[in-house]
Amino acid sequence: MNIPTRFFVNDKENPYATEPGKKFSWIRGRQVGGKSLTWGRQSYRWSDLDFEANLKDNVAVDWPIRYADIAPWYDYVEEFAGISGQAEGLPQLPDGKFLPPMEMTCVELDMRDALAKKFDDRIMTIGRSAVLTRVHKGRAACHYCGVCHRGCITGSYFSSISSTLPAAYKTGKLTLRPYSVVHSLTFDPKLGKSAACG
C-alpha cells in the first residue's frame, strides 16, 4: 500500500534514539487520529492458545488474564468499531460480534474450495476487518473505492476520526488538543480517571 508521506513523521527532522544493539523502527504519525488512520484494520481476538503460550512454553511471564476475562471487552469493541468477518468455530481464532463478511473474490473462492478438498483440517476464511459491510452507527458501508490509503471519506473503516472522536464529541466533554504529543498517562484513584501528560 502506498500511504501518503504526509501521514508520517520525517525521522531525519525528528530523530529518536534506541539502546545500543537494540534497533527499533518506530513509525510515527502526527495528525489528529494518529495511527488509526494508517493501520491495516485486521482485527483478531487472541485465544487461550495465545494467553497461555508463555506458561506452556516456559517463556517470560504468564499472562495474568485468560480469554474468558477479556471476551466481553472484545465484544464491546467489535460492536462499537464494526468488525466484519466469518464465524468459523475455531479455538485458535475465536469468533466475535461480526458484521457480515466481505465477499471473497472468485479466485479466493476457488482456492478455499480446493483447500477443503485436499485437507479436512484446514479452513480458508476471509480476514476479520474493521471495515463496515453495512451501515453501522451512522457510518456508511464500504463501497470498495480502493483508495483507503488516502483516508476513508465515508468513515467506513474504523479510525479515531470516524468513530471514537465523534463519540467523544457527543458527550460534550471532549477537549481536542492537536499539535500535542502524550508521553504518559497518570491515574487518579480518588476520581477513578486517567489524564494524559504531554
C-alpha positions in Angstrom: 0.0 0.0 0.0 1.3 3.4 -0.9 0.3 5.7 2.0 1.0 9.4 1.5 4.1 10.6 3.4 2.1 13.4 5.0 0.7 10.8 7.4 4.2 10.1 8.8 6.9 12.0 10.8 10.1 12.7 9.0 12.7 10.7 11.0 15.6 12.9 9.7 13.8 16.0 11.1 12.6 14.2 14.2 15.2 11.6 15.2 14.8 9.2 18.1 17.3 7.0 19.9 17.4 3.4 20.8 19.6 1.4 23.1 22.9 0.2 21.6 22.4 -3.1 19.7 18.6 -2.8 20.0 17.5 -1.2 16.8 13.8 -0.5 16.7 11.9 1.0 13.8 9.2 3.3 15.1 6.6 4.6 12.7 5.1 7.8 13.9 2.2 9.8 12.7 1.4 13.3 13.9 -2.1 14.0 12.9 -5.4 14.1 14.6 -6.4 10.4 14.6 -2.8 9.2 14.8 -2.0 5.7 13.5 -5.7 4.8 13.5 -5.7 6.5 10.0 -3.0 4.2 8.7 -3.4 0.8 10.4 -4.2 -2.3 8.3 -7.6 -2.8 10.0 -7.2 -6.5 10.5 -8.8 -7.3 13.9 -8.4 -10.7 15.6 -9.1 -11.9 19.1 -6.4 -13.7 21.0 -7.4 -17.1 22.1 -6.3 -19.1 25.1 -3.5 -20.5 22.9 -2.1 -17.0 22.9 -2.8 -16.1 26.5 -1.3 -19.5 27.8 1.7 -19.6 25.4 4.2 -18.2 27.9 3.1 -20.6 30.6 3.2 -23.6 28.3 6.5 -22.7 26.7 8.0 -21.6 30.0 9.0 -18.2 28.4 8.8 -14.8 30.0 5.9 -14.1 32.3 2.5 -15.8 32.3 -0.4 -13.5 31.3 -2.5 -12.6 34.4 -5.7 -13.0 32.3 -7.3 -15.5 30.0 -9.6 -15.3 27.0 -12.7 -15.5 29.2 -11.6 -12.5 31.1 -11.3 -10.3 28.1 -14.0 -11.8 25.8 -16.7 -9.3 26.9 -14.4 -6.4 26.1 -13.7 -7.9 22.7 -17.5 -8.0 22.2 -17.8 -4.3 23.2 -15.0 -3.1 21.0 -16.1 -5.2 18.0 -19.7 -4.0 18.3 -18.5 -0.3 18.6 -16.0 -0.4 15.8 -17.9 -2.6 13.4 -15.8 -5.7 12.6 -16.7 -7.7 9.6 -15.9 -11.4 9.5 -17.0 -15.0 9.1 -17.6 -17.1 12.2 -15.7 -20.4 11.9 -15.8 -22.0 15.4 -12.0 -22.4 15.5 -10.4 -22.5 19.0 -7.3 -20.7 17.8 -9.3 -17.9 16.1 -12.2 -17.0 18.4 -15.4 -15.8 16.7 -16.7 -12.4 17.6 -19.6 -10.0 17.1 -19.2 -9.7 13.4 -20.9 -7.7 10.7 -21.4 -9.8 7.5 -18.1 -10.8 6.0 -16.7 -9.2 2.9 -17.1 -11.4 -0.2 -14.2 -13.4 -1.4 -13.1 -13.0 -5.0 -13.7 -15.8 -7.4 -10.0 -16.8 -7.1 -10.3 -16.9 -3.3 -13.4 -19.0 -3.5 -11.7 -21.5 -5.8 -8.7 -21.6 -3.5 -10.9 -22.1 -0.5 -12.8 -25.0 -2.2 -9.5 -26.6 -3.4 -8.1 -26.4 0.1 -11.2 -28.0 1.6 -11.0 -30.9 -0.9 -7.3 -31.7 -0.1 -7.4 -31.1 3.7 -10.1 -31.8 6.2 -8.4 -29.9 9.0 -7.7 -26.5 7.2 -10.1 -23.6 6.6 -9.5 -20.6 4.5 -11.6 -17.7 5.8 -12.0 -14.0 4.9 -10.0 -11.6 7.0 -11.7 -10.1 10.1 -11.5 -6.4 9.3 -12.6 -3.1 10.9 -14.3 -2.2 7.7 -18.1 -1.9 7.5 -20.1 -4.1 5.2 -23.3 -2.4 6.1 -24.4 0.9 7.6 -23.3 0.9 11.3 -23.8 3.5 14.0 -24.3 6.2 11.3 -21.3 5.3 9.3 -21.7 4.1 5.6 -20.8 0.7 4.4 -17.6 0.4 2.4 -18.2 0.9 -1.3 -14.8 -0.5 -2.3 -13.5 2.6 -4.0 -10.0 1.3 -3.3 -8.2 4.4 -2.0 -8.2 3.6 1.7 -4.7 4.8 2.0 -5.9 8.4 1.4 -8.3 8.2 4.4 -11.8 6.9 4.2 -14.2 9.8 3.3 -17.2 7.7 4.1 -15.9 6.7 7.6 -16.4 3.0 6.6 -13.1 1.9 8.0 -12.5 2.3 11.8 -10.4 5.3 12.8 -10.5 7.8 15.6 -11.7 10.4 13.0 -14.8 8.3 12.0 -15.6 6.7 15.4 -14.1 7.5 18.7 -13.7 11.3 18.3 -17.3 11.8 17.1 -18.5 9.6 20.1 -16.4 11.7 22.5 -17.7 14.9 20.9 -21.3 13.9 21.5 -20.6 13.7 25.3 -19.9 17.5 25.3 -16.7 16.8 27.3 -14.2 16.5 24.5 -11.2 18.8 24.5 -9.2 18.2 21.3 -5.5 19.1 21.6 -3.8 18.9 18.2 -0.1 19.6 17.9 0.4 17.7 21.2 2.2 14.5 22.0 1.3 12.4 25.0 4.2 10.8 26.8 2.4 9.1 29.7 -0.9 8.6 31.5 -1.5 9.2 35.2 -4.3 7.6 37.1 -6.1 9.4 40.0 -7.6 6.6 42.2 -9.9 9.1 44.0 -11.5 10.2 40.8 -11.2 6.9 39.0 -9.9 8.8 36.0 -6.8 8.9 33.8 -5.1 12.0 32.5 -2.6 12.4 29.7 0.7 14.2 30.3 2.3 16.0 27.4 
